[in-house]
Amino acid sequence: MKQIISILFAISSGTFCFSQTTIDLKTATFVIKNQNFYIANVIDDRQENYLGVIEGNTLYFEKDTDTTIKKFMDITLPNTNDRIPVTIRIDNLKIEQAQTSIEERTARVYIELSFYAESGEALYKVVHYEDKVSPLSDFTEINETHEQRVRAALEYCLWSFINHQKANRPHNLIKNRNTNKANYTLEESNFQTYAPLGKWFNMLTFTRMTDRYNQGWNVAYTGFLDSKSDLIIPFTVAYGQSRGKLDLVLERGYSSVNAYALGLGFNGFIKITPGLYVDLGLNVPIGMEVLRDLADKRSTNFLIGLGAHQGVKIIPWKDFGIVIGAGLFQRWQTSKIEKRNFGFELELGINF
């Protein structure tokens, strides 16, 4: 029993180690004229000590975050006796990566830094997103360059603080010769509340459609970036086929009528809650209608029109699962058996 427990512990330990990736933060020296401060302390005030989770791998610095960034600051802004000590607090630091379009992936670093005087007085707060958009095929290159984006984000925050001090003279970090103290001012940069990268959904769906004149089906690929936006615009490619109902077809003087169409147009999702969307669309179906008269003579009719639909779409599982939808549609087109119509549609598919 002890041997089994030891083996299980070894396996779980190996899995845990395999799921971690460390980042070695490189350093660079700024060229700053009349530099009058240095970073005396770095405080990591985050609730979580990791940097992010990418494809199941948890990212960490090789050493503690405050130790790593303090080393970076010591080289970037070296200390001398005539410079004023400043403390920075890391309020947030995240590395993210996600597919953000049908052919692109975005890597992002989000950082919140607060600057404090030696007395504990707040000086400045800066928030910054450092993004890079790459083709999906550059997955390895993206993983290897997270460090560059962290470094660029830190450099941006320092320059933001430096430029703020320069722009607010005499309320800057200039020592008062008599009191040996500094005059400070508190200001926030353009503060943005953290918003995570949206998840990209790929969906394959089959829709069953019925109306007064036809019964048909539609298959579609839909890709969209989930977000908190009021309106999400997905990328959609669809193909559909319908067959005229026999009683109506005979009434029009035909034995069968089949229509084949591609759906081109505008589609939009309004997010109600995570996994629940209102689906609105406006499209121009283009295709061909194939007709056979009562003498079995075949003819074709170019099909074009205007269609609209309104419904709901449910995606209960984000990573992989089913897609359920239901709605109404309206259509006006150059059909031989019906010019305008409305009906119902039920949708079932998968997301991945």
Secondary structure by P-SEA (a helix, b strand, c coil): caaaaaaaaaaaaaaaaaabbbbbbbbbbbbcccccccccccccccccccccccccbbbbccccaaaaaaaaaaaaccccccbbbbbbbccbbbbbbbbccccccccbbbbbbbbbcccccccbbbbbbbbbbbcccaaaaaaacaaaaaaaaaaaaaaaaaaaaaacccccccccccccbbbbbbbbccccccccbbbbbbbbbbbbbbcccccccccbbbbbbbccccbbbbbbbbcccccccaaaaaaacccbbbbbbbbbbbbbbbbcccccccccbbbbbbbbbbbbccccbbbbbbbbbcccccbbbbbccccbbbbbbcccccccccccccccccbbbbbbbccc
